[in-house]
Structures are given as C-alpha cells and as structure tokens.
Amino acid sequence: NTVLVNAASGKRIRLLSMFLMSNGTGTVFIQNDSTSATNLLGPVFLAANVGFVLPLNQYGWLQTSTSILLNLSSSTINSMGGCLSYIQTS
C-alpha cells in the first residue's frame, strides 16, 4: 500500500488526472483508505514499461469519502512512478 494523498478532516479527495509507469508486470488498485481498502478504480493491469493514463477530467475520475485518504495498492511490481492531480472538496 502507498498513500497517494493524505486525508484532511472534513474533506474529500477528487482525482482529476493521473499517470503510472511500472518496471514490471502487476495489478494496481486505487482505494478509498488503506485499512478498509474499498476499491475506487481497478484492477488496472500493468505490463513492464507500459503506462496507464487518466487524462485531465475537470469533474474528477473518482472521489474518496469524507476525511479518508487516497491509496494505491499494487501486486508484484518492483518499482513504479507517476504523477497525479487532485482537489479537496467538502
């Protein structure tokens, strides 16, 4: 599990855009929290040196519950990188 965006009290995290690149094969989930692990997106199947892109969506691709962090869970991937943009909403 990797925390993408920490929770803020009384706020939701809305994902506007994202890209990921992996050096290996595996499966990725974007989750509402890291403990309860409710999947908001996925599974996304990544191959070595192949990326995954969510282009800019001004309305957002997904949103967490109030006061909950945005998490990435991956399996069997040694290393990955990427970038995301988000806003916090009430």
N, C-alpha and C positions, 0 to 999 in steps of 0.2 A: 504494500500500500504506500502511496505517495500523496501527501496533501498538496493539492494544486492551489487552493485558496483557503485561508483560514476563515473560520466563522466570525461574524460580527453580530453582536447582540441586537436582536430585533430586525435583522436584515436578511434578505435572500441574495444568493449569488446567481446572476444570469449570465450564462456563457454566450458570448457574441461571436467569437471565432477561435479556431484552434488548428494547429498542425502538429503532427508527431512523426518522427523518423526513428526507425529501430535498426539496430545492427544484427538482429536475429529474428527468428520466427516466433510468434506468440499471439496471445489474445489479450485485449485491453477492454476494460470497462470503466466508464465514468460513473461515479457513485455519489449519492447523497449521504455523506458521512462515511467514516472509515470503520465504525463499530457495527452499526446495523447493516451497512453495505447494501442499500437499496440501489439497484442499477437504474441510472437515468439514460444511459447510452451503452450499447454493446450487446453482444460481443462484437468487437472490431478485430478482424484477423489481419495481423501484420506479417509481412514477409521481410526477409533481410534486405535492407537498403531500399525499402519501398515506403513511401509516406502515406499519411492519412490526413485529409484536409476538410475542415468545416469552414467554408468561406464566410466572410462577414455577413451576419444577419442582424440587422438593426433591432429586430424584435426578440432575438435570442433563440438559440437552439434548445436550451433546457434551462431549468432553474431549480435550485435547491429549496428545501423547506426553510422556514424562518430560523435563524440562529444556528444553521448547520453548515459545516464545511463542505467543500468540493474536493472529491478524492479520485485518484486514478489507481486502479488495481490492474496488475499485469501478471501474466504467467510465462515462464520460461524465456524471458527476454533479458539478456545480459546488460544491455545498455540502450537507452533511448533519450532523445532530446526533442525539444519542440518549443512552442510559444502559444500563448492564449491571450485573449482579451475578454474582459468581463465588466459588468457593472453591478453595484449593490442596490437593491430596491427594497422598499418597505413591504 
